[in-house]
């Protein structure tokens, strides 16, 4: 399990650290593969490890009383799964589940607490990221309550695209329905509308974004609100370093 090299790490927080702080944390990090459907944290259980995501994306899910999951946020290479330990949390409020195969640098929660006490820049970045993630959660709640499904689907696809390094998104309608907390049949209608508008192609469980600008226009203001907050705190948004040309295929 090799330690990270800062010059090639893709995680935004690790890449932004001063060299001295990166050296301090690097010896405590180990690269691990993430598999589709893998749970990193379960609701109510201790947070034993945290994950600096390198590629792929992770859903943060709240578990309802009937056992149904509902997505409240996404984590990609801009962030960290399990970051609430820096606020003093010991158990996970939510479940974190990998939505795509990927990779991350893992370290124990106790090691993160020890290192962050010696690394002020790391602690500052983690606190900023925690704030941005909370903004994402709050905006997702508002979006789910007030915006129509087509807009919500467009917002979710944009967020997934920002965090994905793959040529196309492998997402079944059943999975999207769970993530958005709606019926599969309504997802099918919303996806069909976006496809007819020429912004996506949906085929055999794979979604290709054909027109990124068109998808942004189809989304509600919630996507832009979260992106703006990220830029305000970090100076750029995860998409800012991607090519302007969109097609994912």
N, C-alpha and C positions, 0 to 999 in steps of 0.2 A: 504494500500500500504506500506508494510514493508520496512524499511531501510536495506541496506546491512550489512552483517557481513564479515569482511575481510578474516577470516579463511576459508570461504566456497565460497567466490565470485570466479567466473570463468573468469571474465574479466581480461585480462593480465595487463592492466594499473592500475586498482584499486588494484589488488593483489600485485603489485610491490611498492605501495606507503609506505613511512614510516608511522608508526602507528599514529603519531600526525596529519599528513596531511590527512590520511584516515578518522580520526575522524572528521576533519574539513569539509570534503566533504560529508560524509555519511548522515548527517542530512538534506542535500539538495537533496538527491537521493531518488527516489521512484520506486519500481519494477513495471513494466508493461508487460503485455503479448503482443506479436507481432503475427499478423495473416497473413496467406498467402495472398499476393497481397496488403498488407497495405502500403500506401505511408506515409513516415515519413516527407519528405520535398518535396516540388514541386518547379520546376525551376522558378526562378524569384520572389518567395515569401519569406517573412522574415523567418529567422531561429529562431523560438521561443523556441525550445527545442533541446537538444542534447541527444544522447542515447549511453550509455556504454553497448555494447552487451554482454549478458550472454551466450546465445546459439541460434542456427539458423544462417542464413546468409542473408545479405542484398545486393542487387545490386545497384550500383550507375550508373544512366543512364543519358546520354546527349540526349536532345530532338532535332531532326533534323528539318529543316524548313518545311518538309512535315508532321510533327507530329509523325514520326516514332522514337521509342527509340532505343538507341544503348548503350550497357553496356560498361563502361570504368573502372570499378573496383568492387571488392567485399569486404565486411566488415563482420568480424565475431567477436569472443570473443577476438581477438587480438587488436580490435580497437574501434573507436567511430564514430557514424554517426552525422554529423554536426560540425565536429572538426574545420572547416575553420573559425569559430568565433574567435578562438585564434589568427588568423592572421588579425583580424579586419573586416572580412566579416559580413554583416548584412543580405543579401539575399542569397538564395541558387542558385548556378550556375546550379546545376543538380537536378535530382529527385532521391530520395532514396526509394526503394521498397523492401519489405520483400519477399524473394524467398522461405522461409520455415516458418512454425510456430516457435516461439521461445520466448525469454524473454530478457528484457534489464532494466537497471536502467536509468531513465529519470531525467533530471534536466533542469531548464530554462537556456537559453543562458546567460542571465544577471548574474545568480548565478555562472555559470562557470567562467565568467570574473572576478567576485569578488573573488572567491576562488583561482583561479590561480595566482592572484596578491599576495596572502598570502602564496602560496604553491609552492616553486621553483621546487621541485621534480616533482610535477604534471605538471607544465608548461613544464619542460624539456621533460617528457615522451610524452606529447601531441605534442610538436614540432617534436620530433623524429618520432612519428607515422605519423604526417602530411607529413614529408619527405618521409617515406616509401610508403605511399599511393600515393604520386605524382610519385614516381618511378614506382609503379604498373600501373598507368594511362599511363605514357610515354611508358612503355614496352608493354602495351596492344595495343597502337597505332602502334608501330613498328611491333608487331606481326600480327595485322590485315592487315597491308600493304604488308608484305613480306613473310609470311609463309602460307603453304597450310592448307586446312581446317582440315585435320586429325590431324595435329600437334596442331592446335589451339583448337580443341575440346578436345584433351588429356590434354592440359594445363588448360583449363577451368574446366574440371572434377577434376583434381588434386587440384586446388584452392578451388573448392566447397567442396571436400572431407576434406581438411584441416580444413574447418570451420563448418563442419556438425557433429552433434552428433547422427544422425539417422543411422539405420542399412542399409538403402539404400536410394538413391537419387530419389525422385519423380519428374521427369522432363519430360515434353512432348517435342517432337521434335519441335513443334511450338514455345515453350518457348526458347529452345536452339537456334533456328534460329533467334529469336529476339535478344537474348543476343549477338550472334556472327555477326549479321547483314548480314545473308545469307538466301537463300531460304530453305524451309523445305526439299525439295527433296535432296539437297546436304548434309544436316545434316544426312538424312537417309542413304546415301551412306557411309559417313564417319563413322557413328556409326556401320554400318554393317561391315566395314573393321576392326574396333577395336574388334568387337565381333568375327569375324572369326579368328582373331589373338589370341583369348582366354584371352584378358585382361579385357573385360567387358561383362556383360550380359544385354541386353536391352529387356524388356518385359512389355507390357501394361503400358507404361509411367513410368517405374521404371528402373533405371540403378544401377546395382551392379558391383562394381569393384572387379574383380576376381584376378588380378595380379597387385599390386601397382607398383612394379619395372618395369614390362612390360609397364605399362601406362607411367611411367616417361621416359622410353626409346623411347616411341612413340611421346612424346611431344618435342617441340622445346626448345631452350635454354632459352626462356623467363621465363618459370616457375622457373628455377634454379637461374636466375639473380635476380628476386624479392626476392626469399627465402634467397639468400646470403646477400642481403642488409638488410633484416630484422634481420638476425643473427648478422651482423656487428654492428647494433645499439642496439639490445636487448639481444644478447648473445645466443638466441635460436630461432627456428622457431616454429610456432604453432603445426606442426606435430611432433616435437622432443619429446613431452611428451606423444604421442600416442603409443600404442603397435606396435611393428615392424610387426607382422602378419597383413596382409591386409584384408582378405575378409570382406566386409561390410555385409555379410549375414551369 
